[in-house]
Amino acid sequence: MDRKKIYKFLLPAEILILLALGILLAIRWRTNRNIGLSVADWKSDYVAYDSINGWYVDEKLIDTQENISVIYGPSVYLKEGTYCAKITYHCDYDQSCTAYAGEGNEFQLKTGGARLGRNFDSVSYDFEAREDIENFELLFYYNGKGYLQITNISIAPTSTGLFRNICIVFAFFACLDLCLLFADRIEKHKNTVLALIGIVLLTSLPIFTDGIASGHDIGFHLTRIEGISKEIRLGNIPVRLVSSYMDGYGYPVSIYYGDLLLYIPAVLRLLGFSVTGVYKFYVLMINAGTAVLTYLCMKRVFKDNRIALLTCLSYCTSSYRMVNIYERAAVGEYSAMMFMPMVAAAVYKIYTDDISDYKEYRNNAVFLAVGMSGLIGTHILSTEMAVFILAVICLSLLKLTFRKNTVKVYLQAVMWTCLFSAYFIVPFLDYTLNVPTKVGAVINGGGADIQDCGITIGEYFAFFRDIQNGRLEYANERMLLTPGIVLMASLIIAIVLWINRRGNKEMKALTVYACLSVALTLNIFPWNYLQEHFLLGNLLSQVQFPWRYISVAMVVLTLLLGNLLVQISKERIKMEQSEKAVVAVCFVMTCFLTGNYMDNSSFVNIYEGVEMNHYSVGFGEYLREGTNRLNFSTSITSEIYSENMEEVSVVSRKGNSMELRCVASDEEGFMWLPMFNYKGYHATDESGNEYPISDGYDNRIKLSLPVGFEGKIWIEYREPWYWRGAELISFLAVLGVCIWKMRDYLNNCSNRKLECTRF
């Protein structure tokens, strides 16, 4: 059938289906009503319901050291669908609750336990019934500490599930339309498309499980995604200070840690997808992006489709990359690995392209800038490593570096990188220079010794070691840390060829840089000496673990593999044998790692954000100096302390904003608010007058009010004007480059048509 006829039939059908689903969603939303329940319908084997105080339990009523279910009910029938339970409560120690479908029926519910935080008095708890449930219960657990009071409970159906399904249908239709739109190109390159899909699926095998593994950093990064999602809902775009951390005290993780790509799973959370679901989608998205970008970069370098696919497969299935994704859950690092091939390919082309055709040669500047901006926007430590290796390359190739056109390209790359990344660089530098945090203290005063965390040469060849093997800190208990069989074999083969005087200049240079990258990861490299005696050494030591440089070694080894394949490709039989060997080894090793991961990992399934611990701040790198992070779970409260104040009451609170009603006495009044005092907070009254903010106990906001003040005070977090200016600069830079490249593309198309017409 003709494609136009397909469109004429398909597009109206898609529109009608989406309209019908939209109408159904509107009807469902209008008819959603609370299930007719009273808090008195719940039951308890320990305490009685009080019409005034509700359900109340404390240490005097129940003497227990275990987490026990003290309140349960209401044993009602629930239809399949999504629901929200709203609970009003009070407690002085964190308690919890969970949805329950009866013993042996856990599969009927998609949910986990919800935290009843001591610093809140209400919680909205979403859950999903996968099928009709005969006896639904909501269980409340008491851990034996303090008191727990439940004053109100309501359960209502929501339209979340239907809305989520509409989004899935829309995405399916969009993919179908794109496939039809580019059907000719897909048909022309079907083998390449199928190969890339195969690479993505192979590297994504571990996510096709029930739940996600509780990797090293999974809690921290899931909290980042959830925090971004909540800030978007509050209208705080771009996200800077995430208010949900530490029960509302806030944490500026987005200022110090690039989260450019995390907005995608955060938006999916707003559309109703579960925490686990959006993280799995993110992993799949990164695997797809890494495969496509690596293929395009290698194709640009080697001008050979087969070599591009083989190098792409080797890079994507590298053991260290798989460990980063599935065992370490190092979101920033494995996201940055998607951009590493762009940086490597751009630098390779800068030194191998013909510089006489400057119009074509200067494209390397934008290519390098996009890659570096991707690193900055995802993982600042990967950026530091890339810059260091790039500086070594520039100095070692001094004669080539200081060619006029090469210098111009590098200067343009720096300029474009600064413009593209101004939105992140300006706030990052502002806080690094002006806000005393643990990160700033480490950079200025020296970090911990890192040489003991370096790996041994033998670990590079421990290809069949467990994907997880002890903790990161201990040299004798380390997980799998190697680029993998294929990339290490490339290095060994290149060294043998060099010894036998059969290598070309590019191969020799890549071998040297690969060996340097490997050396930086070893425990014999003098990291401690450099850190102690040189400022640059101290800055470079901020990578924490020397083996992070494996990610740099991987991309250099990938280029080295491509170079070797170019030499082999001259002999057809050897090339076919090499192809089969690379594919077989990559497939077998990936399957081995997947099985190892599934056998040795514990899996969790998180449906809703209230199931998570919002005190997950890593090592507290971005906390103000002097903040006692060890007492987060016990000392931090949401109470407002005041001095010389007759009245202090919270009118409303929304994220990083708070409205207060204040009446001061005949002396200067002071208030200590439940927010960490980061740069950007302002206190103003109804007339716009601003009042001083300073550091209080544990770096909380301390607000001073004059004698006799009476009225409302607004506490707000505002971005400085120069942050907004930097965001505008980045937007205009990206827009300008897009317009420039689109114009070049259209001009090239016009020239091709003109040539065809003449011919």
Order of alpha helices (4+ residues) and beta strands (2+ residues): alpha-beta-beta-beta-beta-beta-beta-beta-beta-beta-beta-alpha-alpha-alpha-beta-alpha-alpha-alpha-alpha-alpha-alpha-alpha-alpha-alpha-alpha-alpha-alpha-alpha-alpha-alpha-alpha-alpha-alpha-alpha-alpha-alpha-beta-alpha-beta-beta-beta-beta-beta-beta-beta-beta-beta-alpha
